[in-house]
Structures are given as structure tokens and as C-alpha cells.
Amino acid sequence: MLHETSATAVAIFAAFVLGVLWLSFFLGRKGQSASGYYAAHGQIHWFVNGIAFAGDYLSAASFLGICGMIAFTGYDGFLYSIGFLAGWIVALFVIAEPIKALGKFTFADALDARFQSRGIKLAVAISTLVVSIFYLIPQMVGAGSLIKPLLGLPHEVGVILVGVTVTLIVVTAGMVSTTWVQFIKGSLLVFFCGVLTILILGRGLAENTGSLAPQTLTVRPDGTRLVDGKPQERGHDLRPVGTIRALPERYGSRRETGALGPLAYLATLEDSRIVTWAAKKRVDAEGTHTVFTPTERSGADLLKPGGSFKGLTTGNLADRLDFASLMLALFCGTASLPHILIRYYTVKDGEAARRSTVVGIAAIGMFYVLTLYLGLGAMTSGALDPTDTNMAAPLLAKTFSNTLFAIISAIAFTTVLGTVSGLIMAGSGAVAHDLVENVLGIPMTDHEKVRCGKIAAVALGIVAMALGILFRNFNVSFLVGWAFNIAASANLPALVMLLFWPRTTKQGIIAAVTVGMVASLAWILLSADTFEKVYGLSREASVVPFSQPGLVTIPLGFFVLMVVSLLTARPAEHRA
């Protein structure tokens, strides 16, 4: 049963969450000063910080979203893994050591280190809040997706549960507890995903010879599910879809392969026939219905590019530009995410920052390789829920045992906790340190800085909960693409040019951050995906040629910075 709650699952989940909260309260005494609350006194060991990088970065999008995209669309979902990992090259060779040298608490500190400008603090603080909020949305959606099958509670309850838990983590000990939560979560995520991959390869692939048709799943506008036109009862599973229909001829009359190596698994899957779900929209007087039907496809078709990103297979220029724009945003966005950048302030020096990045890349790279097997294992597990792509990996774990399902779900939940706590830390720092203290000029004692940050954290937690409920039907990887686009457009041009172009002025930085943020946000709001999935309008009503803005708005940020810097007074310390 896909959504049957078990006592074991509840117990394991509760143990994880209570353990994380206990750790936060235990470490609370170490985060009472501003330096301790926002940057853990800069005393986190580089190895711990590196794994915490992985724990912070490997979000719900990485675990739930990518696995779900691979399970339903094939190879194209793995391109998100490649894009997310490639971005760390920029972080390692361009950002790591300089950002540590420039900053103190927040990303705005780094950009304003040379100029002491309120305008820079204001622009960057707003950018930090916008990026953090857009990144918070998929994390909260992922939390809601997990709670329904794990605890049998509505999506809204899951979102509120993670929001309250994360707010407690951040308010009790700030960056100290956030770092250790991310360290534990990153370690557990990589380890247990490795275990799950070993089990997938050990089980191999097997044919399902049962009848699959006739069967359709219809989701009404009010969320009601109909199986072959009849209301789906609680606990009623669909017939196995997402299974092998025919193995390669080399297996003869055998119905299963037995254990397979990593390469043999891919080769066998490529030569197999697979039944997966196909979705279509149907509009009538009641509204828009989504109809899912079993569709048999070749493994070779699912493992080639173009299943989701049409720009890889069609000659349509807009599709190609959309794909290129997304990949550019994923590559450039990593080094521009505020909650990632503030992790560099938790270590003692530039060398430790670089070592942390190397450790983070190793852990993250290992995880992203595993996502390919997790996604493909879910595709052939017979346990896909077509109405929720974000649950592919936990439901895959359930095909092995309820205990493993509970562990994977609990780890996925702590994945959300770790990332959301980092995002709220970045946002609270932007409010308290950048806006209140530096922009508004309100003097605060060390204690008042911490209290202001905690109040901001509570407010951000409430906003995150509301947005997680509003965007419940989106794939979380898709939503993260938006955050990467905004971060890369608003933050990367200013950061790179400040580090490598002496002619950069404060006016140039303010203009680049503002224009990049506004342009990318406006593009997203006017895109075909937003028109269809948020506004409920026709995609053809969109006024922009493709949905992902990075290909236009990232170069625009560089261009605006250079033009404005050349038209304004040169920084005094760099004049001839």
C-alpha cells in the first residue's frame, strides 16, 4: 500500500526529529553572541564544514526532486545533478578563499567590504531575502510530500511541522546547531542512499507479467482520485506501473536478472521495455482534470536526452535556449546562493574554506552519482505515485521494507530541516545585520543583534510555511531552478567583478544586483511555466520567449555593472 502508515515509520521519524531538536537545545548556549549566532565564532573544523556544505546543498530538490524527475522522465532528470555539481567548480576556484577574506556575517558584508555603502547593503539584503524565499518554497513542498505517506497527515500539516521545527533550530542556537544538523544530515543522506543503491543493484531487474490495462488514474480539480472512473479507496494501490515489461532477449525465458553491477544495470535497462505513466490534461465544466495512463516505452528511449528537456531533441530555438538557460543558471547559481556563501564564515581562514569546498564537492559528487540509480530504481519498482513525483525515492525504499522507508523518509525530512535552517539563517542575517543595523542605522548591542535575528527567523518561517502550502503541486527541482536563476542573475556578476575588476564601483554593484534580481524575477513571473502552473492560464499567453531567464539576465547583470561603473567615479584606492 503506497500510503499506509506504520508504527515503525512513525517511531523512527519521531526519533530523528526529536534528536535534531535536542541537539539544537544542547548547542544553544554556544550561540548567544552575534559572532556565535551568525557564524559559529568561525571555529567549525574544515571537514565538518565540508560535510555541512553537502548537508546544506543537498536539499529536497536534490533528493526528492531529482529522483522523481529521473523516475518519470528518464535521463533528463539526471541533468539537474550534473548542473548542480558543476557549479561547485566556480565555488572552489573563484569564490572560496576571497569570500572568506571579505566577509564577516553575511553575503552583503563581502560585497560592501570595500565601499561601506548603505545602498549595497540594502540591495544585497533584499536579493538575499528574495533568493532565500524562492529556495524555501521547494523545501517546504518536499516536507509536505513526505508527511502524507509517512504519518498519514495532510500536506499542510507537514509544511507546518517542518516550519515550526526549523524555526526552533534556528532560534535556539543559530549557526552552531544549523552546522551540526547539516553535518549529521549530509553524512546520513550519502550513507543511506549508498545502501539503497546497493540494494537496487542486488535486486536487479525483473519482468512484471500481470495485467496493466485497462487502468487510468484521474485527478479531479478538487484533488479527488478516480481509478478506472471509480473513487480510489484509502489503501488501494494501482496495479504495478513503473515496471519492466520485457527484459532483453539474452535472458531467455528467465523473468529476472539477479544481481547486477552498476554498468550492467544500465545496459540491461537500456535493452528492456518499461511501463511508466503518461499524463494528459482534460478540461470540462468542472475544471482541469489530470489523467494518468500506463504507457510502454523502451529503456533506450528513457535513457536518452530529450524526455523532459525538448531543447535537446527538437529544432525549436526557444526550447534550446530554455535548456541552455537552465544549465547556465545551475552552473552559476551555486556560487551565488546566500545560504551557501555564509558557510565560508564559519571556518577560521581561506585555506580552511578551500578544504571545506573540496570535501563538500566529494560528498556532493558521490550523492549525485547515486541519484541516477535511485531514480531508475524507482522507475522500475512498481511503486510510483504519478500524482506526486517528489515521493519516488521514499516509495522505492518502501519496496524493500517499511523500516528502510521510515529511515529514508526521516533522512529526507532532516534534509529539508538542514537546508531550510541554512536559508532562514541567511535571511535573518540579512534582516538583522544588513537592513536593521547597517541600512536603517539602528545601533544594537550584541544581545539585541541576536534577538533581532531570531525575530526575523520566526517571520521567515511563517512565510515559508504559507508558500509551501501554496505551491504544493510543483516538482521541487523545477522550483529550485527559479532560485538558481535569481541568485546567479543578481549576485554572481557583482561578486565576480568585485573580486577581479578593480574598476568596479558601488553604484555598479547596486545597479547589477537590482537589475539582475528584478529582471530575472519579472521573467519568471511572465514565463509560460508560471502562466500554466501558477496562474492557470494558457502557455501561449506568456510574453517571454522561453521560461528560464538566466541566459539573458546573467549577462545583463555583468553588462549593467560595467556600464554603470564606467559612468561613475572610480574607487579612490584604485585611482592612478
ABEGO torsion letter per residue (X at the ends): XAABBBAAAAAAAAAAAAAAAAAAAAAAAAAABAAAAAAGGGABBAAAAAAAAAAAABBAAAAAAAAAAAAAAEAAAAAAAAAAAAAAAAAAAAAAAAAAAABAABAAAAAAAAAGBAAAAAAAAAAAAAAAAAAAAAAAAAAAAAAAAAAGBBAAAAAAAAAAAAAAAAAAAEAAAAAAAAAAAAAAAAAAAAAAAAAAAAAEBBBBABBAOBBBBBBBAAGBBBBGGBBBBBGBBBBBBGBBABBBAAAEABABAEBBBAAAAAAAAAABBBBBBBBBBBBBAAEBBBBBBBBBBBAAAAABBGAABAAAABABAAAAAAAAAAAAAAAAAAAABAAAAAAAAABABAAAAAAAAAAAAAAAAAAAAAAAAAAAAAAAAGABBAABAAAAAAAAAAAABAAAAAAAAAAAAAAAAAAAAAAAAAAAAAAAAAAAAAAAGBBBBAAAAAAAAAAAAAAAAAAAAAAAAAAAABBAAAAAAAAAAAAAAAAAAAAAAAAABAABBAAAAAAAAAAAAAAAAAAAAABAAAAAAAAGBBAAABABABABAAAAAAAAAAAAAAAAAAABBBBAAABX
